[in-house]
Amino acid sequence: MNRNSPLFYVALLLALLAADIFTTVWFTRLGMAEANYLLAPLAGSVWMQAIFKAPFALALITGTFLCSASCDLLRPGSGKYPWLAVLAVYTLPPVYNLVQITQHVAGAFG
């Protein structure tokens, strides 16, 4: 897949969203509390989170695609930057969850 293709960035974003869902389920199954009060009742179910987050993901992908296309029209080659900004933001939740899981598991054995 071409790294300049929007599909490449969509695939990366979907992978990050899936990582967020799976690490959130892992996080809550270890007994830790979900900080997002809207998501807390759904945090233990992969499918419920996917259904809840799908409309937001679709809106995010559509908006980022339109922004990316506009950037490319203004300055060719700059369409990757909106995608990189979105990917940077969506990297944080799975990383945070993994750090918390690691600290929780290390605390259980230490």
URGISUL-V39208 format. One record per residue. PHI is phi in whole degrees, -180 to 180 (NA if undefined). BURIAL is # if it has 24 or more other C-alpha atoms within 12 Angstrom, else .. Layout:
PHI BURIAL
PHI BURIAL
This chain:
NA .
-69 .
-68 .
-93 .
-78 .
-59 #
-64 .
-62 .
-71 #
-64 #
-62 .
-64 #
-63 #
-64 #
-65 .
-67 #
-65 #
-65 #
-63 #
-63 #
-63 #
-67 #
-71 #
-67 #
-64 #
-60 #
-54 #
-73 #
-71 .
-83 .
95 .
-86 .
-89 .
-76 #
-77 .
-80 .
-65 .
-73 .
-93 .
-53 .
-68 .
-103 #
-62 #
-88 #
-121 .
-62 #
-68 .
-66 .
-66 #
-62 #
-65 .
-66 .
-87 .
-57 .
-63 .
-67 .
-64 #
-63 .
-65 .
-64 #
-64 #
-64 .
-63 .
-68 #
-61 #
-65 .
-64 #
-63 #
-64 #
-65 .
-63 .
-65 .
-68 .
-74 .
-146 .
-54 .
94 .
-92 .
-68 #
-77 #
-67 #
-61 #
-65 #
-64 #
-65 .
-65 #
-64 #
-63 .
-67 .
-81 #
-79 .
-63 .
-60 #
-66 #
-66 .
-59 .
-59 #
-66 #
-64 .
-65 #
-64 #
-61 .
-65 .
-66 .
-68 .
-64 .
-67 .
-72 .
-104 .
-112 .
